[in-house]
Amino acid sequence: MDERTVNLNKFYNEDCDEEERLLSKHGSIEFITTTKYIDDLLKNGDRILEVGAGTGRYSLYYANKGYKVNAIEFVQHNVDILKSKITPNMDIDAEQGDALDLSRFNDNTFDVTLVLGPLYHLYNETDINKAIEEAIRITKKDGYVAIAYLTSDSIFVNWALKKDHLIDGYPNDFDKNFKMINYPGGIFSAFYIKEFKDIMAKHNVTLVKNIATDGLSHHFKEKIDSLSDEEFEVWVRYHLSTCEREELQGYSNHMLCICKK
């Protein structure tokens, strides 16, 4: 196995509890925001592909709403968890696979393609563009591709500052301008927002929206997790009212770029 495969299997098998994160108050904001915007794109009868489906939070949500869903996930451990949650009412097909090779699907197959994790773990320009090209290829004309990515500045704050890596994180993980260095040993890759928009501008799609799906929530996760349900509802309303404001997006941990083919 190559370094990416080894590292990601170890990370998602041993080091990361993705389900627990998404079910926390602070983690649920990403899900609430992402589904709000994806729901607005969907029509009755649409086919959905999720590439990088993880343990199935989004794929199962949409299958339960009656959509035909295909789910591709790189880590077999996650595929097994996803499959264990499928109920008889769901029309969902889950398989192990790689965002870099979607050749099992024909061109122009899906109405909406979700790429909500793979670009967190691709480290060079060739692979990043290949994953984007594959997602666009299998999406129908006038369909939508929604791609999630991480921001470099958010990772600097969350990892280097909050977890005491200001000294050892430079120059190994951040360059002289404090841009994150993307490499397999670092597990995650990240972008500046303008950088990612420039990447997407090279592909045959039109940018529809660029959304901060969790905003400041990850930076204040302990506080947000301690909020009462009533307080949390107010915070979510604030977040949803500001998540498209460009001047507030740079420190969001997760971003969602929605494009039309």
QUIVENBEL-V428963 format. One record per pair of residues at least 24 apart in sequence whose C-alpha atoms are under 8 Angstrom apart, sorted by sequence separation. I is the first residue (numbers start at 0). J is the second residue. If there is no record, write none. Layout:
I,J / I,J
This chain:
53,77 / 54,78 / 65,89 / 66,90 / 67,91 / 68,92 / 69,93 / 70,94 / 71,95 / 72,96 / 73,97 / 155,179 / 214,238 / 53,78 / 54,79 / 55,80 / 59,84 / 63,88 / 65,90 / 71,96 / 72,97 / 73,98 / 152,177 / 154,179 / 213,238 / 54,80 / 55,81 / 59,85 / 63,89 / 71,97 / 112,138 / 152,178 / 30,57 / 54,81 / 62,89 / 71,98 / 99,126 / 111,138 / 151,178 / 152,179 / 53,81 / 62,90 / 109,137 / 110,138 / 111,139 / 118,146 / 119,147 / 151,179 / 214,242 / 62,91 / 107,136 / 108,137 / 109,138 / 110,139 / 118,147 / 119,148 / 213,242 / 59,89 / 99,129 / 100,130 / 106,136 / 107,137 / 108,138 / 109,139 / 114,144 / 115,145 / 118,148 / 119,149 / 212,242 / 99,130 / 106,137 / 107,138 / 108,139 / 110,141 / 111,142 / 112,143 / 113,144 / 114,145 / 115,146 / 116,147 / 211,242 / 59,91 / 98,130 / 101,133 / 105,137 / 106,138 / 107,139 / 110,142 / 111,143 / 112,144 / 113,145 / 114,146 / 115,147 / 116,148 / 210,242 / 211,243 / 58,91 / 100,133 / 101,134 / 104,137 / 106,139 / 107,140 / 109,142 / 110,143 / 111,144 / 112,145 / 113,146 / 114,147 / 115,148 / 210,243 / 214,247 / 99,133 / 111,145 / 209,243 / 214,248 / 217,251 / 98,133 / 154,189 / 208,243 / 215,250 / 216,251 / 217,252 / 17,53 / 18,54 / 98,134 / 101,137 / 214,250 / 215,251 / 17,54 / 211,248 / 214,251 / 215,252 / 18,56 / 151,189 / 210,248 / 213,251 / 214,252 / 149,188 / 150,189 / 151,190 / 152,191 / 212,251 / 213,252 / 214,253 / 149,189 / 150,190 / 151,191 / 211,251 / 212,252 / 213,253 / 148,189 / 149,190 / 150,191 / 211,252 / 212,253 / 213,254 / 148,190 / 150,192 / 211,253 / 212,254 / 211,254 / 212,255 / 210,254 / 211,255 / 209,254 / 210,255 / 51,97 / 209,255 / 210,256 / 50,97 / 51,98 / 208,255 / 209,256 / 50,98 / 208,256 / 209,257 / 207,256 / 208,257 / 206,256 / 207,257 / 208,258 / 206,257 / 207,258 / 206,258 / 207,259 / 205,258 / 206,259 / 204,258 / 205,259 / 204,259 / 205,260 / 204,260 / 192,249 / 203,260 / 123,181 / 191,249 / 122,181 / 123,182 / 121,181 / 122,182 / 157,217 / 48,109 / 122,183 / 157,218 / 46,108 / 47,109 / 50,112 / 121,183 / 156,218 / 11,74 / 46,109 / 47,110 / 48,111 / 49,112 / 50,113 / 51,114 / 52,115 / 53,116 / 120,183 / 12,76 / 45,109 / 46,110 / 47,111 / 48,112 / 49,113 / 50,114 / 51,115 / 52,116 / 11,76 / 45,110 / 46,111 / 47,112 / 48,113 / 49,114 / 50,115 / 51,116 / 8,74 / 11,77 / 45,111 / 47,113 / 49,115 / 50,116 / 51,117 / 120,186 / 121,187 / 122,188 / 7,74 / 8,75 / 50,117 / 120,187 / 121,188 / 8,76 / 119,187 / 120,188 / 135,203 / 119,188 / 135,204 / 41,111 / 118,188 / 119,189 / 128,198 / 132,202 / 40,111 / 153,249 / 152,249 / 153,250 / 152,250 / 153,251 / 154,252 / 150,249 / 153,252 / 150,250 / 150,251 / 149,251 / 150,252 / 40,143 / 149,252 / 150,253 / 149,253 / 150,254 / 148,253 / 149,254 / 147,253 / 148,254 / 147,254 / 148,255 / 147,255 / 148,256 / 146,255 / 147,256 / 145,255 / 146,256 / 145,256 / 146,257 / 145,257 / 144,257 / 145,258 / 143,257 / 144,258 / 143,258 / 144,259 / 143,259 / 144,260 / 3,120 / 142,259 / 143,260 / 141,259 / 142,260 / 141,260 / 140,260 / 139,260 / 138,260 / 135,260 / 6,183 / 6,184 / 7,186 / 33,212 / 3,183 / 6,186 / 32,212 / 2,183 / 3,184 / 32,213 / 2,184 / 30,212 / 3,186 / 29,212 / 28,212 / 29,213 / 28,213 / 26,213 / 25,213 / 28,216 / 26,216 / 25,216 / 26,217 / 25,217 / 25,220 / 24,220 / 25,223 / 24,223 / 25,224 / 24,224 / 23,224 / 24,231 / 28,235 / 32,239 / 33,255 / 29,253
